[in-house]
Amino acid sequence: MASGIELNTLESYSVYFLSIFLATFFAYLSDKFSYKNKIGNYKVNKAFYILSFLSLFLPVGLRGFGVDYGTYLNMYANVNLLGDNYFSQYTGMPEPFFAILNYVIAHTLNNFQFVLMFSAFLSLFFVYLNLSRYVKKVSMAMYIWSYSFTYYLLLYGLVRMSIAIGVTVFAYKYLETRNFKKYLFWCIMASLFHYSALIMIPLYLLVNPISKNASRDDKKQLDLFKFVLLIIFIIPVLFIIVQKFFPLLFGGFSWFSRYSTYFEIEGNWRVINNIVCMAPLFIIVLIWNKYFNISIYRSNLYIKLFLVIIGIGITSVVFPIHRVAYYLYPAACYLYASVWKLPFEQSRRKYTIVLYNYLIFIFGLGWIYLSIFQSDLWKPYLIPYYLNLP
């Protein structure tokens, strides 16, 4: 049973859309009023950047309902029930760091709402921390807008996974610099919030293959067709390998049943709908691929990550792994936000960028409405919105 202040339908929609619009607007201002530090690097305007963060954080952190709300409330109640004996009976579910988060809040703040607040904070903090590196390199507003329509509203349900996704987004910079040790460390940290984050580790070699001429390879035009064929072949092979060995290693743990559906081969063509939000970007990359590596930092890396999303989406028709693609959605946001850097002809540059922003804005609105607010899974848990003040 939901609790808190219940908003009517119009007020509920206003909360979601206003938070996204404000976050996008403040991200734009944080970029516009950015400044150079003493060594000449651009830094975001912190005041506007924090306002953008708060615009997304507060509605999620203060919500009184959502997908799996009852599940997380029961997890917290179990901590209170067992008290100091909680970890003596701990069997691995929820994941260690999330279990610790619940335990600490139960024994200090003693309010479940703080679990949702800290979870929302961590999920968004790492995304914003990573994005701050791209000031003047990408459109901050387009990044936040594309993040909002591709993933943000999923924070109202995928609590643990959203934290893990945030942590792996922070690890992107170690993909860029090919620092496997630090990348591995952060992926392991993420897996302690949601075990599925371990799937990001083998991805390193797929998008950063060992090469003596790595920097030269980054400047070559990526053969999209060959890479898509490669990942459509590799992903099922990896799935079958994991399907065989994961149960052998972890089948004895009580939490394994929660992940067992990942290993049940099934045919469902409708899951392809999960990557429709990537359709405009796929068209852009298909048409302008040769221009990305001219102007965009590590463009081949991010295009590969994006194509892995497409590959996972296609193979999910048979193998139920579509949620794994969420770890890569921020890479798609990077590309969405990089289009303004492409070398358009000066005479039509302004017109092209304005038209692009307008079309992505309209597409994003449509996608939010159709995929979330027309979804039998999400809408009943989002409308009406319940406001809970701790």
N, C-alpha and C positions, 0 to 999 in steps of 0.2 A: 504494500500500500504506500503510495507516494505521500510525502509530507511536505510541509513548508507552505509558502504563499503561492496559491495557484493563480496564474495569469490566464486571461481569456485567449482565444485563438489569435486575434489580431495582435495583442500584446506579445504573445509567444513568438509569432513570426518576426515581430519588430525586434525582439531581443537578438535573435539569430542573425538577421540581415544587417541590423544596425551595428552589431559587434564586428561583423566582417567588413562592412563599408568603412567604419572608423579605423579599424586596424590597417586597411589598405591606404586610407588617406594619410594617417600619421606616418606610415612607412614611407610614403611619398615625401612628406615634409622632412623626415629624418635624413633622407637622401639629398633633397634640395638644399637643406641648411647644414650639410655635413661640412667638416673643416679639416685642414691639414695639421698634423701634429708637428713636433719639432724636427722629426726626421723626414718630413715630407709625405707621409702616408695619410690617406683620407680616413677619417673616423666619422661614424654616424653621429647625428645630433642626438645625444642621449635622452633629452627630455621627450622628444617626439617618438623616439624608439621605444622608450618605456611605456608611453601612452598606447602605442600600437600593440605592444605585448599585453598590456592590461586589458585592452579591448577584447582580445581573444581569451585571455586567462579567466577573467572574472565570471563570465557566464558558465563556463565549464566547471570551475572550482566551486561555485555557489549553487550548482544545480541540485535539485532534490529528487531527481529521477533519471532514468536513462536505461539503455540496453544493459543487461547484466547488473543493474543496480542492486537487486536482491542478492545476487551471488556474492558481490563484494561486501554487502552489509553482513551477510552470514559469515564471511571470512573474518571480519572484524569482531563479530559477536563471539566467534570461537576463541579468539585471543582473550577476550574478557572472561569467557567461561573457564578457560584453563589457567589463566593468570600466569604465575611464575613457572608453572609446569608446561607452558606452551611448547617450548623448544625441546623439552625432554620427550615429547610425543610427536615432534615434527617429522614428517616423512617426505618432504620435498615439494609440497604444494600448499600454498602458492610458492613461487620462486623465492630463494633466500632473501634477496634485498627487499622484495615486497613484503615478505613476512616480517622482516625487521622493521620496516616502515610502520606496519600495523601495530606491532608490539610496542614500539617507542611512543606512538601517538596514544595508544590505549593506556599506557602507564604514565603519561605526562599530561597531554591535553584532554584526554578522555572524551573525545568527540569524533564520531565517524566522519563528519564533514571535512575534517582536516586531512583525512586520507585522500579524499577526492581533490582537495585543494593542493596538497603536495604533489599528487600524481599529475594534475594538470600543469602545475608549475614546472616540474621536471620535463614533461613532454614538450612544452613550448620553449623552455629556457635554452635547451641545447639547439633547437632549430634556429632561434634568434641569435644565439651565440655564433653559430656557423655562418648565418646569413650576414652578420656584421663584417665578415671578411671581404664581402663582395661589393661594398659601397663604391659607387662610380664604375663598377665593372658590370653590374646587371641593374635592371630596374627593380628597386626594392619593392615598389608598389605592386608590380606584376608578379613578383615572387610570392608575396603574401596573398594576393588575390588567387593565384593558381593553387597555392597550398590550401587556401580556404575552400575552393570548390572541389579539389581532388581528395583532400584528406581531413581537414579540420573537424567537420561534424562527426567523424568517426570517433573522435576523442570522447564523445558522449556514451560510448559503449566499450571500446577497446582500451581499457585502462592500462593494464600492465604492458600490453604490446605497444601502446603509444609511448610509454616511457622508453622502452627498448628501441623503438624507432628513432626517438629523439637522440639517444646516446649514439646510435650508429650513424646518424646524420653528422654528429660532431666528428666522427671518425673519417668522414669523407676526405678531410684535408690530408690524412695519411695515405689514402688511396692516391691523391694527387701527387704527393711527394714520394710515393713508393716506399713508405716506411712501414714494412710489414709488422715489425714487433709492436709498434704503438697501435697500429690498426688492429692487430690480434688482441691486444690488451683491452681496447675499448669495446670490441665485439664480445669478449668474455664478460665484461662489466654489464653490457646490455643483456646478455643471456641470463644474468642473475635476476633480471626483472621479468624476462620472458624467454624461455628456452629456445624458441624458434629463431632468435637472433643468431644462433650458431651457424645458420645457413649462409650468413654473410661472409664467413671465413673463406670457403672455397671460391667465392665470387672474386676474390682478390686476383687469383691467377687467370680467371676468365677475362677480366677487363684490363689486367696489367701483366700480360705474359712476359716471361723472362726473355730479355733481348739485350744484345750488346749495343744496339743502336736505338735505345728506348726513346730518346729525345727526337731522333729523326723520324721514328715511327709515328710519334704524336702529330707530326706535320703532314703525314700522308693522308690522302682522302680515304676515308673508311668505306669499304665495299659493304654497303648495307645488306644487300641480298645474301652475300656469302655469310655474313655474321649472323643474320637471322636464322639461316639454315643451320649454322653451327650450334646456336643455342637451342634450337628446337630439337636437335639431336642430343645435345649434352644434358639438358634438363631432365628428360625422361630416364636417361642412363643413371644420372645422379639419384633421381627419385627411387629407382629400382634398387640401387646399391644401399641407400639409406633405409629403404623399406625392409631390406633383409637384415641389416645389422643393428638398426636402432632398437627394434624389439628385443634382440638378443642382449644388448647392453643395458637397456632401461626397462624392459618388460616387467621386471619384478617390483618396480616402484609403484606406489598407489596412484601417483599423478599421471601415469602413462596413459590411462584410459581417456584423459582429456585431450591427448594428442593423437590417439589411435585413428581418428577420422582422417588425419593427414595421409594415412597409408592405405586407405580403402579405395581401390581403383573404381572409378565410376564414370559414366558418360552423361554429361550435362552441358549442352551447347549454350545454355543461357548464361553461364558464368562469363562468357565473352563480353557481356555487358559491363563487367567490372573495369574494362580498359577503354570503354568508349570515351571517357574523359581525356584520354590521350590522343584521340583521333585528330584534332587540329594540329597537335605537335608532330604527329607522324607525317601528316601532309607537308608541314613546314620543313622537316628534316629531309623528307624525300625530294622536295623541290630545291632546297638551298643547302644541301649537305656540303657541297664543295666550298661554300663560303664560310662555314662555321670554323674550320681550322685556320682561317685567315685572321679572324678577329676574336675568337672566344678561347679563353684559357682552358687547356686540357679538354677541348671540345670532343675529341675522339673518345676520351674516357667517359664523359657524361652521355654521349650518344650511345655508347655501348651499354651503359647502365639503363638508359631508356629502352633500348632494344631488348634487353633482358626482361623488362616489364612486358613488352609485346610477346616475347617468347613464352613467358610464364602464363600470360593470358590465353595464348593459343593451346598450350599443353594442359591447362586447367580444364579444358573440355573433357579430357580423359582422366587426368590426375588432379585430385582436389587440393591444389596448392596455391590457389589464387591469392590468399592472404599474405603469402610470402612477398608478393610484389609490392606491398605497402612499404616495405623497407626502402624501396627505390623511388617512390613517388617524389621525394624532395629533389632527386636528380632531375626528374622531368620538370620540376618547378624552376630549377636553375636554367634549363634550356628555354622554357617559356619566357623567363625574365631576361634572356640574353639576346633575343631577336633584335632589339633596338641597336645592338652593336654591329649587326651585319652590314656589309658595305653596299648599301643601296645607292643608286644614282642620286647625287645631291639635289637634282631638280625635282625629284619625286619622293625624297626621303621623308619629309615631314608628313606628307599625305599618306604614305605607306604605313608609318608608325601609328598615326592617329587611327587609320582604318583597322590596323591589327589590334590595337588596344580596344577599340569599340567592339569588334567581332568576338574577341576573347571574353570581354565583359558580358556580352549577351549570351554567349555559349555557357559561361560559368553560371549565370543565373538560371538558365534552363536546366543545366545538369544538377544543380542543387535541388531545384524543385522536383525534377523527375526521379532522380536516383535516391533522394533522401525523403522528401516530403510527400512522395507518392509511393513510398516503399512500405509494405506491410510489416517489415522488420523494424524499421526505424521510426516512422511517423508516430505510432502509438506511444513511443517512449520519449518523444520530443515535444509533442503537442497534446495537452498544454504543458507549458514550462512551469516548473516548480522552483521557486527561489528559497533556498535554505541559508539563513545567516547563522554562523556558528555561535 
